[in-house]
Amino acid sequence: MGPYEVDTVFDNGTVRLITIDGNHTSFLVNGHCLNLYHHPASRDGFIKHLSDSSGLMVVGIKDTPTLL
């Protein structure tokens, strides 16, 4: 089950959902029962997001510590 996208929100807080394939569900749900879905971040995606949102430029990342 899920993830779903919100199709319609009614005045009483009831929500009609659609599947990620675009098919309408046969049920309505209380909007208070819904949770946000966050895509898990890959390492590369996280670095890109960090660079884009902070204005910082990530120039290199080492996987293993370097001994001095």
CHARMM internal coordinates of N, CA and C (Angstrom, degrees):
IC EDIT
DIST 1 N 1 CA 1.4453
DIST 1 CA 1 C 1.5240
ANGL 1 N 1 CA 1 C 109.24
DIST 1 C 2 N 1.2849
ANGL 1 CA 1 C 2 N 114.30
DIHE 1 N 1 CA 1 C 2 N 125.05
DIST 2 N 2 CA 1.4484
ANGL 1 C 2 N 2 CA 120.70
DIHE 1 CA 1 C 2 N 2 CA 173.31
DIST 2 CA 2 C 1.5176
ANGL 2 N 2 CA 2 C 112.14
DIHE 1 C 2 N 2 CA 2 C 88.05
DIST 2 C 3 N 1.2736
ANGL 2 CA 2 C 3 N 120.45
DIHE 2 N 2 CA 2 C 3 N 177.20
DIST 3 N 3 CA 1.4588
ANGL 2 C 3 N 3 CA 125.24
DIHE 2 CA 2 C 3 N 3 CA -3.82
DIST 3 CA 3 C 1.5230
ANGL 3 N 3 CA 3 C 111.77
DIHE 2 C 3 N 3 CA 3 C -71.89
DIST 3 C 4 N 1.3201
ANGL 3 CA 3 C 4 N 115.78
DIHE 3 N 3 CA 3 C 4 N 156.46
DIST 4 N 4 CA 1.4559
ANGL 3 C 4 N 4 CA 122.78
DIHE 3 CA 3 C 4 N 4 CA -179.57
DIST 4 CA 4 C 1.5218
ANGL 4 N 4 CA 4 C 109.76
DIHE 3 C 4 N 4 CA 4 C -118.09
DIST 4 C 5 N 1.3192
ANGL 4 CA 4 C 5 N 114.98
DIHE 4 N 4 CA 4 C 5 N 163.62
DIST 5 N 5 CA 1.4577
ANGL 4 C 5 N 5 CA 121.67
DIHE 4 CA 4 C 5 N 5 CA 171.63
DIST 5 CA 5 C 1.5161
ANGL 5 N 5 CA 5 C 107.81
DIHE 4 C 5 N 5 CA 5 C -114.25
DIST 5 C 6 N 1.3134
ANGL 5 CA 5 C 6 N 116.69
DIHE 5 N 5 CA 5 C 6 N 147.74
DIST 6 N 6 CA 1.4635
ANGL 5 C 6 N 6 CA 121.05
DIHE 5 CA 5 C 6 N 6 CA 178.39
DIST 6 CA 6 C 1.5191
ANGL 6 N 6 CA 6 C 108.21
DIHE 5 C 6 N 6 CA 6 C -78.04
DIST 6 C 7 N 1.3345
ANGL 6 CA 6 C 7 N 115.87
DIHE 6 N 6 CA 6 C 7 N 127.11
DIST 7 N 7 CA 1.4575
ANGL 6 C 7 N 7 CA 121.83
DIHE 6 CA 6 C 7 N 7 CA 178.66
DIST 7 CA 7 C 1.5211
ANGL 7 N 7 CA 7 C 110.35
DIHE 6 C 7 N 7 CA 7 C -97.29
DIST 7 C 8 N 1.3432
ANGL 7 CA 7 C 8 N 117.11
DIHE 7 N 7 CA 7 C 8 N -52.01
DIST 8 N 8 CA 1.4539
ANGL 7 C 8 N 8 CA 122.36
DIHE 7 CA 7 C 8 N 8 CA -176.84
DIST 8 CA 8 C 1.5186
ANGL 8 N 8 CA 8 C 109.72
DIHE 7 C 8 N 8 CA 8 C -140.57
DIST 8 C 9 N 1.3216
ANGL 8 CA 8 C 9 N 116.88
DIHE 8 N 8 CA 8 C 9 N 137.74
DIST 9 N 9 CA 1.4611
ANGL 8 C 9 N 9 CA 122.32
DIHE 8 CA 8 C 9 N 9 CA 172.96
DIST 9 CA 9 C 1.5210
ANGL 9 N 9 CA 9 C 106.87
DIHE 8 C 9 N 9 CA 9 C -114.14
DIST 9 C 10 N 1.3351
ANGL 9 CA 9 C 10 N 116.31
DIHE 9 N 9 CA 9 C 10 N 124.08
DIST 10 N 10 CA 1.4582
ANGL 9 C 10 N 10 CA 121.67
DIHE 9 CA 9 C 10 N 10 CA -179.14
DIST 10 CA 10 C 1.5255
ANGL 10 N 10 CA 10 C 110.34
DIHE 9 C 10 N 10 CA 10 C -92.78
DIST 10 C 11 N 1.3316
ANGL 10 CA 10 C 11 N 116.78
DIHE 10 N 10 CA 10 C 11 N 163.42
DIST 11 N 11 CA 1.4665
ANGL 10 C 11 N 11 CA 122.29
DIHE 10 CA 10 C 11 N 11 CA -176.45
DIST 11 CA 11 C 1.5229
ANGL 11 N 11 CA 11 C 113.48
DIHE 10 C 11 N 11 CA 11 C -58.38
DIST 11 C 12 N 1.3243
ANGL 11 CA 11 C 12 N 117.84
DIHE 11 N 11 CA 11 C 12 N -30.56
DIST 12 N 12 CA 1.4659
ANGL 11 C 12 N 12 CA 120.89
DIHE 11 CA 11 C 12 N 12 CA -177.43
DIST 12 CA 12 C 1.5335
ANGL 12 N 12 CA 12 C 112.66
DIHE 11 C 12 N 12 CA 12 C -86.69
DIST 12 C 13 N 1.3403
ANGL 12 CA 12 C 13 N 118.41
DIHE 12 N 12 CA 12 C 13 N 4.94
DIST 13 N 13 CA 1.4600
ANGL 12 C 13 N 13 CA 122.04
DIHE 12 CA 12 C 13 N 13 CA 178.22
DIST 13 CA 13 C 1.5097
ANGL 13 N 13 CA 13 C 114.22
DIHE 12 C 13 N 13 CA 13 C 93.38
DIST 13 C 14 N 1.3235
ANGL 13 CA 13 C 14 N 117.33
DIHE 13 N 13 CA 13 C 14 N -1.76
DIST 14 N 14 CA 1.4590
ANGL 13 C 14 N 14 CA 121.31
DIHE 13 CA 13 C 14 N 14 CA 176.69
DIST 14 CA 14 C 1.5195
ANGL 14 N 14 CA 14 C 109.10
DIHE 13 C 14 N 14 CA 14 C -74.01
DIST 14 C 15 N 1.3296
ANGL 14 CA 14 C 15 N 115.96
DIHE 14 N 14 CA 14 C 15 N 144.51
DIST 15 N 15 CA 1.4620
ANGL 14 C 15 N 15 CA 121.14
DIHE 14 CA 14 C 15 N 15 CA -175.42
DIST 15 CA 15 C 1.5255
ANGL 15 N 15 CA 15 C 109.90
DIHE 14 C 15 N 15 CA 15 C -126.55
DIST 15 C 16 N 1.3257
ANGL 15 CA 15 C 16 N 115.84
DIHE 15 N 15 CA 15 C 16 N 135.37
DIST 16 N 16 CA 1.4682
ANGL 15 C 16 N 16 CA 121.59
DIHE 15 CA 15 C 16 N 16 CA 172.47
DIST 16 CA 16 C 1.5163
ANGL 16 N 16 CA 16 C 106.57
DIHE 15 C 16 N 16 CA 16 C -100.01
DIST 16 C 17 N 1.3202
ANGL 16 CA 16 C 17 N 116.76
DIHE 16 N 16 CA 16 C 17 N 130.52
DIST 17 N 17 CA 1.4550
ANGL 16 C 17 N 17 CA 122.44
DIHE 16 CA 16 C 17 N 17 CA -175.46
DIST 17 CA 17 C 1.5182
ANGL 17 N 17 CA 17 C 111.36
DIHE 16 C 17 N 17 CA 17 C -109.74
DIST 17 C 18 N 1.3273
ANGL 17 CA 17 C 18 N 115.38
DIHE 17 N 17 CA 17 C 18 N 157.05
DIST 18 N 18 CA 1.4596
ANGL 17 C 18 N 18 CA 121.46
DIHE 17 CA 17 C 18 N 18 CA 169.77
DIST 18 CA 18 C 1.5293
ANGL 18 N 18 CA 18 C 107.25
DIHE 17 C 18 N 18 CA 18 C -127.54
DIST 18 C 19 N 1.3143
ANGL 18 CA 18 C 19 N 115.84
DIHE 18 N 18 CA 18 C 19 N 152.69
DIST 19 N 19 CA 1.4577
ANGL 18 C 19 N 19 CA 120.39
DIHE 18 CA 18 C 19 N 19 CA 178.22
DIST 19 CA 19 C 1.5229
ANGL 19 N 19 CA 19 C 109.35
DIHE 18 C 19 N 19 CA 19 C -76.26
DIST 19 C 20 N 1.3139
ANGL 19 CA 19 C 20 N 116.49
DIHE 19 N 19 CA 19 C 20 N 168.14
DIST 20 N 20 CA 1.4606
ANGL 19 C 20 N 20 CA 118.77
DIHE 19 CA 19 C 20 N 20 CA 179.43
DIST 20 CA 20 C 1.5223
ANGL 20 N 20 CA 20 C 111.54
DIHE 19 C 20 N 20 CA 20 C -68.38
DIST 20 C 21 N 1.3473
ANGL 20 CA 20 C 21 N 116.80
DIHE 20 N 20 CA 20 C 21 N -12.42
DIST 21 N 21 CA 1.4630
ANGL 20 C 21 N 21 CA 121.22
DIHE 20 CA 20 C 21 N 21 CA 174.92
DIST 21 CA 21 C 1.5225
ANGL 21 N 21 CA 21 C 112.15
DIHE 20 C 21 N 21 CA 21 C -86.00
DIST 21 C 22 N 1.3496
ANGL 21 CA 21 C 22 N 117.11
DIHE 21 N 21 CA 21 C 22 N -5.73
DIST 22 N 22 CA 1.4574
ANGL 21 C 22 N 22 CA 121.19
DIHE 21 CA 21 C 22 N 22 CA 179.16
DIST 22 CA 22 C 1.5078
ANGL 22 N 22 CA 22 C 114.37
DIHE 21 C 22 N 22 CA 22 C 93.51
DIST 22 C 23 N 1.3419
ANGL 22 CA 22 C 23 N 118.64
DIHE 22 N 22 CA 22 C 23 N 6.78
DIST 23 N 23 CA 1.4648
ANGL 22 C 23 N 23 CA 121.76
DIHE 22 CA 22 C 23 N 23 CA 179.40
DIST 23 CA 23 C 1.5282
ANGL 23 N 23 CA 23 C 110.36
DIHE 22 C 23 N 23 CA 23 C -87.50
DIST 23 C 24 N 1.3236
ANGL 23 CA 23 C 24 N 116.22
DIHE 23 N 23 CA 23 C 24 N 135.20
DIST 24 N 24 CA 1.4621
ANGL 23 C 24 N 24 CA 120.68
DIHE 23 CA 23 C 24 N 24 CA 178.01
DIST 24 CA 24 C 1.5173
ANGL 24 N 24 CA 24 C 109.63
DIHE 23 C 24 N 24 CA 24 C -72.82
DIST 24 C 25 N 1.3325
ANGL 24 CA 24 C 25 N 116.79
DIHE 24 N 24 CA 24 C 25 N 142.16
DIST 25 N 25 CA 1.4613
ANGL 24 C 25 N 25 CA 121.21
DIHE 24 CA 24 C 25 N 25 CA 175.91
DIST 25 CA 25 C 1.5235
ANGL 25 N 25 CA 25 C 108.84
DIHE 24 C 25 N 25 CA 25 C -82.70
DIST 25 C 26 N 1.3198
ANGL 25 CA 25 C 26 N 115.85
DIHE 25 N 25 CA 25 C 26 N 160.08
DIST 26 N 26 CA 1.4629
ANGL 25 C 26 N 26 CA 120.54
DIHE 25 CA 25 C 26 N 26 CA -178.91
DIST 26 CA 26 C 1.5246
ANGL 26 N 26 CA 26 C 112.01
DIHE 25 C 26 N 26 CA 26 C -92.39
DIST 26 C 27 N 1.3248
ANGL 26 CA 26 C 27 N 117.73
DIHE 26 N 26 CA 26 C 27 N 10.25
DIST 27 N 27 CA 1.4629
ANGL 26 C 27 N 27 CA 120.81
DIHE 26 CA 26 C 27 N 27 CA -176.92
DIST 27 CA 27 C 1.5248
ANGL 27 N 27 CA 27 C 110.60
DIHE 26 C 27 N 27 CA 27 C -135.08
DIST 27 C 28 N 1.3223
ANGL 27 CA 27 C 28 N 115.14
DIHE 27 N 27 CA 27 C 28 N 159.78
DIST 28 N 28 CA 1.4580
ANGL 27 C 28 N 28 CA 122.64
DIHE 27 CA 27 C 28 N 28 CA 173.75
DIST 28 CA 28 C 1.5207
ANGL 28 N 28 CA 28 C 107.40
DIHE 27 C 28 N 28 CA 28 C -111.56
DIST 28 C 29 N 1.3216
ANGL 28 CA 28 C 29 N 117.36
DIHE 28 N 28 CA 28 C 29 N 151.30
DIST 29 N 29 CA 1.4596
ANGL 28 C 29 N 29 CA 120.95
DIHE 28 CA 28 C 29 N 29 CA -179.63
DIST 29 CA 29 C 1.5274
ANGL 29 N 29 CA 29 C 110.13
DIHE 28 C 29 N 29 CA 29 C -129.40
DIST 29 C 30 N 1.3230
ANGL 29 CA 29 C 30 N 115.00
DIHE 29 N 29 CA 29 C 30 N 157.21
DIST 30 N 30 CA 1.4514
ANGL 29 C 30 N 30 CA 121.36
DIHE 29 CA 29 C 30 N 30 CA 174.47
DIST 30 CA 30 C 1.5275
ANGL 30 N 30 CA 30 C 107.43
DIHE 29 C 30 N 30 CA 30 C -74.30
DIST 30 C 31 N 1.3163
ANGL 30 CA 30 C 31 N 117.14
DIHE 30 N 30 CA 30 C 31 N 127.17
DIST 31 N 31 CA 1.4554
ANGL 30 C 31 N 31 CA 121.37
DIHE 30 CA 30 C 31 N 31 CA -177.41
DIST 31 CA 31 C 1.5180
ANGL 31 N 31 CA 31 C 113.93
DIHE 30 C 31 N 31 CA 31 C -60.23
DIST 31 C 32 N 1.3433
ANGL 31 CA 31 C 32 N 117.53
DIHE 31 N 31 CA 31 C 32 N -24.69
DIST 32 N 32 CA 1.4635
ANGL 31 C 32 N 32 CA 120.95
DIHE 31 CA 31 C 32 N 32 CA 178.73
DIST 32 CA 32 C 1.5189
ANGL 32 N 32 CA 32 C 112.13
DIHE 31 C 32 N 32 CA 32 C -71.26
DIST 32 C 33 N 1.3165
ANGL 32 CA 32 C 33 N 117.24
DIHE 32 N 32 CA 32 C 33 N -16.85
DIST 33 N 33 CA 1.4726
ANGL 32 C 33 N 33 CA 121.47
DIHE 32 CA 32 C 33 N 33 CA -178.59
DIST 33 CA 33 C 1.5241
ANGL 33 N 33 CA 33 C 112.49
DIHE 32 C 33 N 33 CA 33 C -88.78
DIST 33 C 34 N 1.3153
ANGL 33 CA 33 C 34 N 117.98
DIHE 33 N 33 CA 33 C 34 N -2.64
DIST 34 N 34 CA 1.4599
ANGL 33 C 34 N 34 CA 120.99
DIHE 33 CA 33 C 34 N 34 CA -176.65
DIST 34 CA 34 C 1.5192
ANGL 34 N 34 CA 34 C 111.07
DIHE 33 C 34 N 34 CA 34 C -88.80
DIST 34 C 35 N 1.3130
ANGL 34 CA 34 C 35 N 116.04
DIHE 34 N 34 CA 34 C 35 N 148.37
DIST 35 N 35 CA 1.4584
ANGL 34 C 35 N 35 CA 122.83
DIHE 34 CA 34 C 35 N 35 CA 175.44
DIST 35 CA 35 C 1.5229
ANGL 35 N 35 CA 35 C 108.93
DIHE 34 C 35 N 35 CA 35 C -121.91
DIST 35 C 36 N 1.3213
ANGL 35 CA 35 C 36 N 116.62
DIHE 35 N 35 CA 35 C 36 N 146.10
DIST 36 N 36 CA 1.4591
ANGL 35 C 36 N 36 CA 120.55
DIHE 35 CA 35 C 36 N 36 CA 175.56
DIST 36 CA 36 C 1.5133
ANGL 36 N 36 CA 36 C 109.70
DIHE 35 C 36 N 36 CA 36 C -71.29
DIST 36 C 37 N 1.3062
ANGL 36 CA 36 C 37 N 115.66
DIHE 36 N 36 CA 36 C 37 N 142.43
DIST 37 N 37 CA 1.4545
ANGL 36 C 37 N 37 CA 121.56
DIHE 36 CA 36 C 37 N 37 CA 176.29
DIST 37 CA 37 C 1.5173
ANGL 37 N 37 CA 37 C 107.88
DIHE 36 C 37 N 37 CA 37 C -103.97
DIST 37 C 38 N 1.3193
ANGL 37 CA 37 C 38 N 116.11
DIHE 37 N 37 CA 37 C 38 N 126.86
DIST 38 N 38 CA 1.4555
ANGL 37 C 38 N 38 CA 121.47
DIHE 37 CA 37 C 38 N 38 CA 177.63
DIST 38 CA 38 C 1.5217
ANGL 38 N 38 CA 38 C 108.03
DIHE 37 C 38 N 38 CA 38 C -113.49
DIST 38 C 39 N 1.3220
ANGL 38 CA 38 C 39 N 115.49
DIHE 38 N 38 CA 38 C 39 N 125.79
DIST 39 N 39 CA 1.4600
ANGL 38 C 39 N 39 CA 119.74
DIHE 38 CA 38 C 39 N 39 CA 177.40
DIST 39 CA 39 C 1.5258
ANGL 39 N 39 CA 39 C 109.13
DIHE 38 C 39 N 39 CA 39 C -63.68
DIST 39 C 40 N 1.3321
ANGL 39 CA 39 C 40 N 117.28
DIHE 39 N 39 CA 39 C 40 N 135.08
DIST 40 N 40 CA 1.4641
ANGL 39 C 40 N 40 CA 117.75
DIHE 39 CA 39 C 40 N 40 CA 174.75
DIST 40 CA 40 C 1.5303
ANGL 40 N 40 CA 40 C 109.69
DIHE 39 C 40 N 40 CA 40 C -64.45
DIST 40 C 41 N 1.2846
ANGL 40 CA 40 C 41 N 115.91
DIHE 40 N 40 CA 40 C 41 N 139.74
DIST 41 N 41 CA 1.4592
ANGL 40 C 41 N 41 CA 120.30
DIHE 40 CA 40 C 41 N 41 CA -177.16
DIST 41 CA 41 C 1.5245
ANGL 41 N 41 CA 41 C 110.25
DIHE 40 C 41 N 41 CA 41 C -88.81
DIST 41 C 42 N 1.3132
ANGL 41 CA 41 C 42 N 115.73
DIHE 41 N 41 CA 41 C 42 N 132.20
DIST 42 N 42 CA 1.4533
ANGL 41 C 42 N 42 CA 119.96
DIHE 41 CA 41 C 42 N 42 CA 170.79
DIST 42 CA 42 C 1.5241
ANGL 42 N 42 CA 42 C 107.51
DIHE 41 C 42 N 42 CA 42 C -78.85
DIST 42 C 43 N 1.2969
ANGL 42 CA 42 C 43 N 117.14
DIHE 42 N 42 CA 42 C 43 N 165.59
DIST 43 N 43 CA 1.4696
ANGL 42 C 43 N 43 CA 120.85
DIHE 42 CA 42 C 43 N 43 CA -179.81
DIST 43 CA 43 C 1.5245
ANGL 43 N 43 CA 43 C 110.73
DIHE 42 C 43 N 43 CA 43 C -61.00
DIST 43 C 44 N 1.3365
ANGL 43 CA 43 C 44 N 116.25
DIHE 43 N 43 CA 43 C 44 N -46.62
DIST 44 N 44 CA 1.4634
ANGL 43 C 44 N 44 CA 119.97
DIHE 43 CA 43 C 44 N 44 CA -179.57
DIST 44 CA 44 C 1.5284
ANGL 44 N 44 CA 44 C 111.29
DIHE 43 C 44 N 44 CA 44 C -66.23
DIST 44 C 45 N 1.3454
ANGL 44 CA 44 C 45 N 116.33
DIHE 44 N 44 CA 44 C 45 N -39.94
DIST 45 N 45 CA 1.4592
ANGL 44 C 45 N 45 CA 120.00
DIHE 44 CA 44 C 45 N 45 CA 178.48
DIST 45 CA 45 C 1.5193
ANGL 45 N 45 CA 45 C 112.07
DIHE 44 C 45 N 45 CA 45 C -64.30
DIST 45 C 46 N 1.3409
ANGL 45 CA 45 C 46 N 116.21
DIHE 45 N 45 CA 45 C 46 N -39.12
DIST 46 N 46 CA 1.4613
ANGL 45 C 46 N 46 CA 120.57
DIHE 45 CA 45 C 46 N 46 CA 178.73
DIST 46 CA 46 C 1.5255
ANGL 46 N 46 CA 46 C 110.43
DIHE 45 C 46 N 46 CA 46 C -64.59
DIST 46 C 47 N 1.3224
ANGL 46 CA 46 C 47 N 117.32
DIHE 46 N 46 CA 46 C 47 N -43.22
DIST 47 N 47 CA 1.4661
ANGL 46 C 47 N 47 CA 120.80
DIHE 46 CA 46 C 47 N 47 CA -179.85
DIST 47 CA 47 C 1.5261
ANGL 47 N 47 CA 47 C 110.18
DIHE 46 C 47 N 47 CA 47 C -64.58
DIST 47 C 48 N 1.3247
ANGL 47 CA 47 C 48 N 117.20
DIHE 47 N 47 CA 47 C 48 N -41.26
DIST 48 N 48 CA 1.4657
ANGL 47 C 48 N 48 CA 120.99
DIHE 47 CA 47 C 48 N 48 CA 178.63
DIST 48 CA 48 C 1.5231
ANGL 48 N 48 CA 48 C 109.98
DIHE 47 C 48 N 48 CA 48 C -63.67
DIST 48 C 49 N 1.3418
ANGL 48 CA 48 C 49 N 117.11
DIHE 48 N 48 CA 48 C 49 N -45.19
DIST 49 N 49 CA 1.4618
ANGL 48 C 49 N 49 CA 120.83
DIHE 48 CA 48 C 49 N 49 CA 179.29
DIST 49 CA 49 C 1.5290
ANGL 49 N 49 CA 49 C 110.58
DIHE 48 C 49 N 49 CA 49 C -61.84
DIST 49 C 50 N 1.3157
ANGL 49 CA 49 C 50 N 117.09
DIHE 49 N 49 CA 49 C 50 N -43.01
DIST 50 N 50 CA 1.4583
ANGL 49 C 50 N 50 CA 121.71
DIHE 49 CA 49 C 50 N 50 CA 179.21
DIST 50 CA 50 C 1.5198
ANGL 50 N 50 CA 50 C 110.39
DIHE 49 C 50 N 50 CA 50 C -61.72
DIST 50 C 51 N 1.3095
ANGL 50 CA 50 C 51 N 117.01
DIHE 50 N 50 CA 50 C 51 N -43.84
DIST 51 N 51 CA 1.4655
ANGL 50 C 51 N 51 CA 121.05
DIHE 50 CA 50 C 51 N 51 CA -179.86
DIST 51 CA 51 C 1.5223
ANGL 51 N 51 CA 51 C 111.16
DIHE 50 C 51 N 51 CA 51 C -65.92
DIST 51 C 52 N 1.3341
ANGL 51 CA 51 C 52 N 116.62
DIHE 51 N 51 CA 51 C 52 N -42.69
DIST 52 N 52 CA 1.4635
ANGL 51 C 52 N 52 CA 120.88
DIHE 51 CA 51 C 52 N 52 CA -176.99
DIST 52 CA 52 C 1.5211
ANGL 52 N 52 CA 52 C 112.22
DIHE 51 C 52 N 52 CA 52 C -69.22
DIST 52 C 53 N 1.3299
ANGL 52 CA 52 C 53 N 117.50
DIHE 52 N 52 CA 52 C 53 N -41.20
DIST 53 N 53 CA 1.4580
ANGL 52 C 53 N 53 CA 120.03
DIHE 52 CA 52 C 53 N 53 CA -172.67
DIST 53 CA 53 C 1.5179
ANGL 53 N 53 CA 53 C 113.40
DIHE 52 C 53 N 53 CA 53 C -82.90
DIST 53 C 54 N 1.3091
ANGL 53 CA 53 C 54 N 118.26
DIHE 53 N 53 CA 53 C 54 N -26.50
DIST 54 N 54 CA 1.4566
ANGL 53 C 54 N 54 CA 119.33
DIHE 53 CA 53 C 54 N 54 CA -175.62
DIST 54 CA 54 C 1.5229
ANGL 54 N 54 CA 54 C 113.16
DIHE 53 C 54 N 54 CA 54 C -99.61
DIST 54 C 55 N 1.3055
ANGL 54 CA 54 C 55 N 116.94
DIHE 54 N 54 CA 54 C 55 N -12.59
DIST 55 N 55 CA 1.4487
ANGL 54 C 55 N 55 CA 119.75
DIHE 54 CA 54 C 55 N 55 CA -176.18
DIST 55 CA 55 C 1.5250
ANGL 55 N 55 CA 55 C 112.70
DIHE 54 C 55 N 55 CA 55 C 79.61
DIST 55 C 56 N 1.3295
ANGL 55 CA 55 C 56 N 117.03
DIHE 55 N 55 CA 55 C 56 N 1.22
DIST 56 N 56 CA 1.4532
ANGL 55 C 56 N 56 CA 120.87
DIHE 55 CA 55 C 56 N 56 CA 178.15
DIST 56 CA 56 C 1.5184
ANGL 56 N 56 CA 56 C 109.60
DIHE 55 C 56 N 56 CA 56 C -83.72
DIST 56 C 57 N 1.2983
ANGL 56 CA 56 C 57 N 116.23
DIHE 56 N 56 CA 56 C 57 N 154.11
DIST 57 N 57 CA 1.4543
ANGL 56 C 57 N 57 CA 120.46
DIHE 56 CA 56 C 57 N 57 CA 177.14
DIST 57 CA 57 C 1.5199
ANGL 57 N 57 CA 57 C 108.17
DIHE 56 C 57 N 57 CA 57 C -111.70
DIST 57 C 58 N 1.3281
ANGL 57 CA 57 C 58 N 115.59
DIHE 57 N 57 CA 57 C 58 N 119.10
DIST 58 N 58 CA 1.4592
ANGL 57 C 58 N 58 CA 120.65
DIHE 57 CA 57 C 58 N 58 CA 178.53
DIST 58 CA 58 C 1.5166
ANGL 58 N 58 CA 58 C 107.05
DIHE 57 C 58 N 58 CA 58 C -86.60
DIST 58 C 59 N 1.3311
ANGL 58 CA 58 C 59 N 116.86
DIHE 58 N 58 CA 58 C 59 N 116.98
DIST 59 N 59 CA 1.4565
ANGL 58 C 59 N 59 CA 120.51
DIHE 58 CA 58 C 59 N 59 CA -174.67
DIST 59 CA 59 C 1.5122
ANGL 59 N 59 CA 59 C 113.03
DIHE 58 C 59 N 59 CA 59 C -99.29
DIST 59 C 60 N 1.2992
ANGL 59 CA 59 C 60 N 118.32
DIHE 59 N 59 CA 59 C 60 N -20.65
DIST 60 N 60 CA 1.4555
ANGL 59 C 60 N 60 CA 119.75
DIHE 59 CA 59 C 60 N 60 CA 179.35
DIST 60 CA 60 C 1.5003
ANGL 60 N 60 CA 60 C 111.16
DIHE 59 C 60 N 60 CA 60 C -178.17
DIST 60 C 61 N 1.3222
ANGL 60 CA 60 C 61 N 115.58
DIHE 60 N 60 CA 60 C 61 N 148.22
DIST 61 N 61 CA 1.4564
ANGL 60 C 61 N 61 CA 121.97
DIHE 60 CA 60 C 61 N 61 CA 178.92
DIST 61 CA 61 C 1.5018
ANGL 61 N 61 CA 61 C 107.38
DIHE 60 C 61 N 61 CA 61 C -134.49
DIST 61 C 62 N 1.3091
ANGL 61 CA 61 C 62 N 115.77
DIHE 61 N 61 CA 61 C 62 N 130.84
DIST 62 N 62 CA 1.4581
ANGL 61 C 62 N 62 CA 120.37
DIHE 61 CA 61 C 62 N 62 CA 178.94
DIST 62 CA 62 C 1.5175
ANGL 62 N 62 CA 62 C 109.13
DIHE 61 C 62 N 62 CA 62 C -99.10
DIST 62 C 63 N 1.3340
ANGL 62 CA 62 C 63 N 115.96
DIHE 62 N 62 CA 62 C 63 N 135.40
DIST 63 N 63 CA 1.4591
ANGL 62 C 63 N 63 CA 120.62
DIHE 62 CA 62 C 63 N 63 CA 179.78
DIST 63 CA 63 C 1.5172
ANGL 63 N 63 CA 63 C 111.90
DIHE 62 C 63 N 63 CA 63 C -79.99
DIST 63 C 64 N 1.3175
ANGL 63 CA 63 C 64 N 117.04
DIHE 63 N 63 CA 63 C 64 N -27.99
DIST 64 N 64 CA 1.4646
ANGL 63 C 64 N 64 CA 119.70
DIHE 63 CA 63 C 64 N 64 CA -178.24
DIST 64 CA 64 C 1.5250
ANGL 64 N 64 CA 64 C 109.29
DIHE 63 C 64 N 64 CA 64 C -124.06
DIST 64 C 65 N 1.3209
ANGL 64 CA 64 C 65 N 117.14
DIHE 64 N 64 CA 64 C 65 N 146.76
DIST 65 N 65 CA 1.4661
ANGL 64 C 65 N 65 CA 118.66
DIHE 64 CA 64 C 65 N 65 CA -179.81
DIST 65 CA 65 C 1.5236
ANGL 65 N 65 CA 65 C 111.11
DIHE 64 C 65 N 65 CA 65 C -66.62
DIST 65 C 66 N 1.3016
ANGL 65 CA 65 C 66 N 114.98
DIHE 65 N 65 CA 65 C 66 N 148.36
DIST 66 N 66 CA 1.4536
ANGL 65 C 66 N 66 CA 120.78
DIHE 65 CA 65 C 66 N 66 CA 178.30
DIST 66 CA 66 C 1.5285
ANGL 66 N 66 CA 66 C 109.06
DIHE 65 C 66 N 66 CA 66 C -100.53
DIST 66 C 67 N 1.3176
ANGL 66 CA 66 C 67 N 116.71
DIHE 66 N 66 CA 66 C 67 N 131.30
DIST 67 N 67 CA 1.4599
ANGL 66 C 67 N 67 CA 120.93
DIHE 66 CA 66 C 67 N 67 CA 177.46
DIST 67 CA 67 C 1.5088
ANGL 67 N 67 CA 67 C 109.13
DIHE 66 C 67 N 67 CA 67 C -87.12
DIST 67 C 68 N 1.3110
ANGL 67 CA 67 C 68 N 115.44
DIHE 67 N 67 CA 67 C 68 N 134.37
DIST 68 N 68 CA 1.4716
ANGL 67 C 68 N 68 CA 119.92
DIHE 67 CA 67 C 68 N 68 CA 178.78
DIST 68 CA 68 C 1.4854
ANGL 68 N 68 CA 68 C 111.61
DIHE 67 C 68 N 68 CA 68 C -97.75
END
COOR INIT
IC SEED 1 N 1 CA 1 C
IC BUILD
